[in-house]
Amino acid sequence: MAQGERGKVWFPEIVAILRDRWRRDLSWQSLVELREQLQRELDEIRRSRGILPPVFHCPSCGHVGPAKPPVISVRAMLISVRRFGIDTDEVVAERERDWERYRRKNKLDLLGGTSERLAANACQDMIRDIN
């Protein structure tokens, strides 16, 4: 395993899918479906290459152990559209604002789902925020 792969999300294969499928006018449902496709691809890359989850050290309790594997949120996907030059800063900023309004109005989580996900403890909350 190459150094730094434990926490890596944006492998070239993932970016290629994002470039291919990204459209400015994607519906919110299509955007969530694209996020799910990217997540499945990320999970498969990590599984097939034997990439272990990152190691996490909790500053509160001192526990050291495996963190949750990286998760691609809708906002992270939008930010990556900007990061990799797939679309303009203006378009991405507008989509981010619109996504936040849509997400709150429809009571969606960061992944575009309707179920509330509860962290088992404060350490897992921090792990998710880091990824």
C-alpha positions as MATLAB code, in Angstrom:
seq = 'MAQGERGKVWFPEIVAILRDRWRRDLSWQSLVELREQLQRELDEIRRSRGILPPVFHCPSCGHVGPAKPPVISVRAMLISVRRFGIDTDEVVAERERDWERYRRKNKLDLLGGTSERLAANACQDMIRDIN';
ca = [
       0.000    0.000    0.000;
       1.416    3.391   -0.978;
       1.971    5.866    1.797;
      -0.984    8.212    2.252;
      -3.601    5.940    0.675;
      -5.385    5.197    3.959;
      -7.144    8.559    3.979;
      -7.225    9.158    0.231;
     -10.598    9.674   -1.403;
     -10.018   11.200   -4.821;
      -8.282    8.438   -6.726;
      -7.908    9.127  -10.484;
     -10.690    6.634  -11.258;
     -13.104    8.519   -8.997;
     -12.194   11.877  -10.545;
     -12.696   10.384  -14.030;
     -16.237    9.299  -13.120;
     -16.956   12.742  -11.671;
     -15.655   14.434  -14.835;
     -17.704   12.132  -17.058;
     -20.997   12.355  -15.174;
     -20.945   15.968  -13.936;
     -23.508   18.302  -15.468;
     -24.425   21.753  -14.199;
     -28.106   20.959  -14.458;
     -28.127   17.618  -12.606;
     -31.252   17.205  -10.520;
     -30.719   16.788   -6.790;
     -31.694   13.131   -7.054;
     -29.155   12.625   -9.855;
     -26.524   14.422   -7.796;
     -27.184   12.089   -4.850;
     -27.042    9.078   -7.190;
     -23.695   10.293   -8.554;
     -22.410   10.620   -4.981;
     -23.543    7.050   -4.288;
     -21.782    5.789   -7.437;
     -18.574    7.563   -6.415;
     -18.830    6.077   -2.919;
     -19.311    2.558   -4.300;
     -16.281    3.018   -6.554;
     -14.206    4.339   -3.641;
     -15.230    1.395   -1.465;
     -14.326   -1.041   -4.257;
     -10.927    0.577   -4.865;
     -10.119    0.427   -1.163;
     -11.284   -3.204   -0.918;
      -9.516   -4.414   -4.048;
      -6.231   -2.741   -3.128;
      -6.360   -3.813    0.486;
      -6.287   -0.237    1.755;
      -6.939   -0.153    5.474;
      -8.866    2.656    7.181;
      -6.815    5.580    8.477;
      -5.533    5.411   12.043;
      -7.134    7.869   14.435;
      -5.866    9.229   17.731;
      -8.648   10.726   19.864;
      -7.435   13.888   21.576;
     -10.087   13.493   24.277;
      -9.634    9.918   25.457;
      -6.293    8.996   23.873;
      -7.698    5.950   22.068;
      -5.743    4.923   18.970;
      -7.441    2.739   16.412;
      -8.913    2.503   12.939;
     -11.066    5.419   11.847;
     -14.147    5.080    9.725;
     -13.305    4.692    6.055;
     -13.624    7.936    4.074;
     -17.102    8.961    2.979;
     -17.944   11.234    0.081;
     -20.635   13.754    1.015;
     -22.585   15.738   -1.571;
     -20.760   18.914   -0.535;
     -17.356   17.190   -0.774;
     -18.293   16.107   -4.274;
     -19.258   19.689   -5.195;
     -16.022   21.052   -3.743;
     -14.101   18.470   -5.777;
     -15.821   19.652   -8.956;
     -14.155   23.004   -8.254;
     -10.876   21.470   -7.038;
     -10.330   19.440  -10.189;
     -11.413   22.232  -12.556;
     -14.491   20.387  -13.770;
     -16.665   23.497  -13.475;
     -16.297   27.146  -12.507;
     -16.081   28.514   -8.975;
     -19.300   30.467   -9.537;
     -21.302   27.444  -10.652;
     -20.033   25.321   -7.771;
     -20.665   28.080   -5.194;
     -24.240   28.451   -6.448;
     -24.835   24.697   -6.408;
     -23.418   24.499   -2.859;
     -25.808   27.206   -1.619;
     -28.741   25.616   -3.405;
     -27.834   22.159   -2.057;
     -27.740   23.448    1.513;
     -31.184   25.033    1.118;
     -32.589   21.891   -0.530;
     -30.996   19.630    2.085;
     -32.453   21.598    4.996;
     -35.868   21.967    3.416;
     -36.097   18.215    2.796;
     -34.362   17.224    6.053;
     -31.623   15.284    4.289;
     -28.339   14.212    5.812;
     -24.964   15.169    4.320;
     -25.123   12.199    1.960;
     -28.560   13.072    0.633;
     -30.400   10.419    2.639;
     -33.410   10.909    4.867;
     -32.372    8.687    7.742;
     -30.687   10.181   10.776;
     -27.297    8.617   11.393;
     -26.159    8.604   14.981;
     -22.509    8.262   15.898;
     -21.733    5.648   18.535;
     -19.646    8.126   20.497;
     -17.848   11.461   20.309;
     -14.719    9.846   18.849;
     -16.656    8.615   15.812;
     -18.143   12.089   15.311;
     -14.642   13.554   15.154;
     -13.489   10.816   12.799;
     -16.322   11.523   10.376;
     -15.654   15.276   10.490;
     -11.966   14.739    9.711;
     -12.810   12.624    6.662;
];
